[in-house]
Amino acid sequence: MNEFFRTHFGLVVTFLGILLATSIVAYIMDRVSKRFIEKAIKLIKGDPIHYHFLRHFLSGVIYVIGISWAIASVPSLKAIATSLLGAAGILAVAIGLASQNALSNIVSGIFIVIFKPFSINDRLRLRDNKLSGQVEDITLRHTIIRDFENRRIIIPNSVINQEIIINADFADDKICAWFEITVDVKSDIDLVKSILFDEAIKHPLRCDNRTPEDIEKGKPAILVRVIRIDEYGIRVRAWVWAKNSADAFVISCDMFESVKKRFDQAGISIPQVPPIKASKIEEV
């Protein structure tokens, strides 16, 4: 045993040294590229998805080159690797089958970067709205989504590439928040509509989505309409535009509070109704 270590000590040191150097180079490259991406995003304000994917791709290339170099530097390992790949057909088939998923994820990641159904910081909803969050990163294998409870959802690229995705930030970030509320059938409907309009129009996060033609024709900045009258009461909806889904959510929350206070002052009651979605945010 001692004779073996004395004979192969130099090869072992070389092998481990190359692996260590590979890890160091990959780490330095990853840190440098991360800082470059942060500076590039601030300067050009472009889509960071290309930079993030390229960063992970370069790390993968460095590891592949380093490991291959380490194996090639040790003749015995090189001979073993060559014999295994050349003679063991079953092993080659197993490796090929095992690599299909990895290759599929890489190719799907490339397609995502090229066609860009979503980008970094986009807000996504998928799997029948059971999963939602903000895209944080895309690697060679998977896409990382941070949900609104600050948990990370790890989805393989091949899976998310085949998902039906609702992207609130695709093409146009503006979004329309449906603010809906039900009031008693005996309520003054004109007063109810006036309160919803007033609370929506004065919200600082609201944006005006009207075209110059709409303004010229006198179209109101906030549209408020009665959408239903049934045994539970009168349901009224206000269409409120915001620059993105995050602002739309804040507007809806703030309006529930401010409208409830105004209703209390005006003596407008909200009847007990079955549980339904009182506010809906839709991409437009």
C-alpha positions in Angstrom: 0.0 0.0 0.0 2.8 2.4 0.9 4.5 1.5 -2.3 1.4 2.3 -4.3 1.1 5.8 -2.7 4.8 6.5 -3.3 4.4 5.4 -6.9 1.2 7.3 -7.7 1.6 10.2 -5.2 2.4 12.7 -8.0 -0.6 11.6 -10.1 -3.0 11.9 -7.2 -1.7 15.4 -6.3 -2.0 16.4 -10.0 -5.6 15.0 -10.2 -6.7 16.7 -7.0 -4.9 19.9 -7.9 -6.7 20.2 -11.2 -10.1 19.6 -9.5 -9.3 22.2 -6.9 -8.1 24.7 -9.5 -11.3 24.0 -11.5 -13.5 24.7 -8.5 -11.5 28.0 -7.8 -11.7 29.2 -11.4 -15.4 28.4 -11.6 -16.1 30.2 -8.3 -14.1 33.3 -9.3 -15.8 33.3 -12.7 -19.2 33.0 -11.1 -18.5 35.9 -8.7 -17.1 38.1 -11.4 -19.9 37.4 -13.9 -22.5 38.1 -11.1 -21.0 41.5 -10.5 -20.9 42.2 -14.2 -24.5 41.2 -14.6 -25.5 43.6 -11.8 -23.6 46.5 -13.3 -24.8 45.7 -16.9 -28.5 45.7 -15.7 -28.0 49.1 -14.1 -26.3 50.6 -17.1 -28.3 49.2 -20.0 -31.4 48.2 -18.1 -31.8 45.3 -20.5 -33.2 41.8 -20.1 -30.9 39.9 -17.6 -32.1 36.4 -18.5 -29.3 36.1 -21.1 -26.6 37.0 -18.7 -27.8 34.7 -16.0 -28.1 31.7 -18.3 -24.7 32.4 -19.8 -23.2 32.7 -16.3 -24.4 29.1 -15.4 -23.4 27.8 -18.9 -19.8 29.0 -18.5 -19.6 27.4 -15.0 -20.7 24.1 -16.5 -18.2 24.4 -19.3 -15.4 25.1 -16.8 -16.3 22.0 -14.8 -16.5 19.8 -17.8 -13.1 21.0 -19.1 -11.5 20.7 -15.7 -12.8 17.2 -14.9 -11.8 16.0 -18.4 -8.3 17.5 -18.0 -8.0 15.8 -14.6 -8.9 12.4 -16.0 -6.6 12.8 -19.0 -3.7 13.7 -16.7 -3.8 10.3 -15.0 -2.9 7.6 -17.5 -4.6 4.9 -15.4 -7.9 6.8 -15.1 -7.7 7.7 -18.8 -7.3 4.0 -19.7 -10.2 3.0 -17.4 -12.5 5.7 -18.8 -11.6 4.8 -22.4 -12.2 1.1 -21.8 -15.5 1.7 -20.1 -16.8 4.0 -22.8 -15.5 1.7 -25.5 -16.4 -1.7 -24.2 -19.3 -1.3 -21.8 -22.3 -0.9 -24.1 -24.8 -1.3 -21.3 -23.0 1.5 -19.4 -23.0 3.7 -22.5 -26.8 3.2 -22.9 -27.4 3.9 -19.3 -25.4 7.1 -19.4 -27.2 8.1 -22.6 -30.6 7.5 -21.0 -29.6 9.3 -17.8 -28.4 12.3 -19.8 -31.6 12.7 -21.8 -33.3 14.6 -19.0 -30.2 16.8 -18.4 -29.9 17.5 -22.1 -33.6 18.2 -22.4 -33.4 20.7 -19.5 -30.4 22.5 -21.2 -32.2 22.7 -24.6 -35.4 23.9 -22.9 -33.3 26.5 -21.1 -31.9 27.7 -24.4 -35.4 27.9 -25.9 -36.6 30.0 -22.9 -33.6 32.4 -23.3 -34.2 32.7 -27.1 -38.0 33.0 -27.2 -38.4 34.6 -23.7 -41.9 33.5 -22.5 -40.7 35.0 -19.3 -37.7 36.8 -17.9 -36.0 37.5 -14.6 -38.3 39.4 -12.2 -41.4 38.5 -14.1 -44.4 37.4 -12.1 -45.8 34.0 -13.1 -48.8 31.9 -12.4 -48.9 28.3 -13.5 -50.5 24.9 -12.9 -54.0 26.2 -12.6 -52.8 29.1 -10.5 -51.6 26.7 -7.8 -48.1 28.0 -8.2 -47.2 31.7 -8.5 -44.2 33.9 -7.8 -41.4 36.0 -9.3 -38.7 34.5 -11.5 -35.4 34.7 -9.6 -32.9 32.8 -11.8 -32.6 30.4 -14.7 -29.9 27.8 -14.7 -28.8 25.0 -17.1 -31.2 22.6 -15.4 -34.0 24.5 -13.7 -35.8 27.8 -13.2 -36.1 29.3 -9.7 -39.3 31.1 -8.8 -39.6 32.9 -5.5 -43.2 32.8 -4.3 -44.9 35.5 -2.2 -44.0 33.7 1.0 -40.3 34.0 0.1 -40.0 30.3 -0.6 -38.2 29.0 -3.7 -40.0 26.8 -6.3 -37.5 24.8 -8.3 -39.0 23.8 -11.7 -37.0 21.8 -14.4 -36.6 23.8 -17.6 -38.2 20.9 -19.6 -41.3 21.0 -17.4 -41.8 24.8 -17.3 -41.1 25.0 -21.0 -44.3 22.9 -21.5 -46.5 24.7 -19.0 -49.3 27.1 -19.7 -48.0 30.2 -18.0 -49.8 33.4 -17.0 -47.2 36.1 -17.2 -48.3 39.4 -15.7 -45.3 41.2 -17.0 -45.2 39.9 -20.6 -45.0 42.6 -23.3 -47.0 45.2 -21.3 -46.7 45.5 -17.5 -49.9 47.4 -17.0 -52.7 45.5 -15.4 -56.3 46.0 -14.6 -57.5 45.3 -11.0 -61.2 44.4 -10.7 -62.4 45.8 -7.4 -65.7 44.2 -6.6 -68.0 44.6 -3.6 -71.6 43.7 -2.7 -73.9 46.1 -1.0 -77.4 45.8 0.4 -80.2 46.1 -2.2 -81.6 49.1 -0.3 -78.3 51.0 -0.7 -78.1 54.3 -2.7 -76.4 52.9 -5.8 -75.2 56.3 -7.1 -73.5 56.9 -3.7 -71.9 53.5 -3.8 -70.5 54.1 -7.3 -69.3 57.6 -6.3 -67.4 56.2 -3.3 -65.7 53.5 -5.4 -64.8 56.1 -8.0 -63.4 58.6 -5.4 -61.3 56.0 -3.6 -59.9 54.6 -6.8 -59.2 58.0 -8.5 -57.2 59.3 -5.6 -54.9 56.3 -5.1 -51.3 57.3 -5.8 -50.5 54.0 -7.6 -53.4 54.3 -10.0 -52.5 55.0 -13.6 -54.6 56.4 -16.5 -54.9 53.9 -19.3 -57.0 56.1 -21.5 -55.9 57.1 -25.0 -56.1 60.7 -26.2 -59.2 59.8 -28.1 -60.8 58.3 -25.0 -60.1 61.5 -23.0 -61.5 63.7 -25.8 -64.7 61.6 -25.9 -65.0 62.1 -22.1 -64.4 58.4 -21.1 -64.0 58.3 -17.2 -60.6 57.5 -15.8 -62.2 54.9 -13.5 -65.1 52.8 -14.8 -67.7 51.8 -12.2 -70.6 49.6 -13.0 -73.3 47.4 -11.4 -72.6 43.9 -12.7 -75.2 41.8 -10.7 -78.3 42.0 -8.6 -79.4 38.9 -6.8 -80.8 37.7 -3.5 -77.5 38.6 -1.7 -77.4 42.2 -2.8 -76.0 44.5 -5.5 -72.5 43.7 -6.8 -70.5 46.7 -8.1 -67.2 46.6 -9.9 -64.6 49.3 -10.5 -61.9 48.8 -13.1 -58.6 50.3 -11.8 -55.4 50.3 -13.8 -51.9 50.0 -12.3 -48.5 49.9 -13.8 -47.9 46.3 -12.7 -49.5 43.4 -10.8 -47.8 44.3 -7.5 -49.3 47.8 -7.5 -52.7 46.4 -8.5 -52.6 44.2 -5.4 -51.8 47.1 -3.2 -54.5 49.2 -4.7 -57.1 46.5 -4.1 -56.0 46.1 -0.5 -56.1 49.8 0.2 -59.4 50.2 -1.4 -61.0 47.5 0.7 -60.0 49.4 3.8 -60.9 52.9 2.5 -64.2 51.9 0.9 -65.3 50.1 4.1 -64.6 53.2 6.2 -66.6 55.4 3.7 -69.5 52.9 3.7 -69.6 53.0 7.5 -69.8 56.8 7.5 -72.5 56.7 4.8 -74.5 53.9 6.5 -74.1 51.5 3.6 -74.2 47.9 4.7 -72.4 44.9 3.2 -74.6 41.8 3.4 -73.5 38.3 4.3 -72.8 36.4 1.1 -71.3 33.0 0.3 -67.5 33.0 0.0 -66.4 34.3 -3.4 -63.5 36.2 -4.9 -64.2 39.8 -4.0 -61.3 41.1 -6.1 -59.8 39.8 -9.2 -56.6 40.9 -11.0 -56.4 40.1 -14.6 -53.7 40.6 -17.2 -54.8 42.9 -20.0 
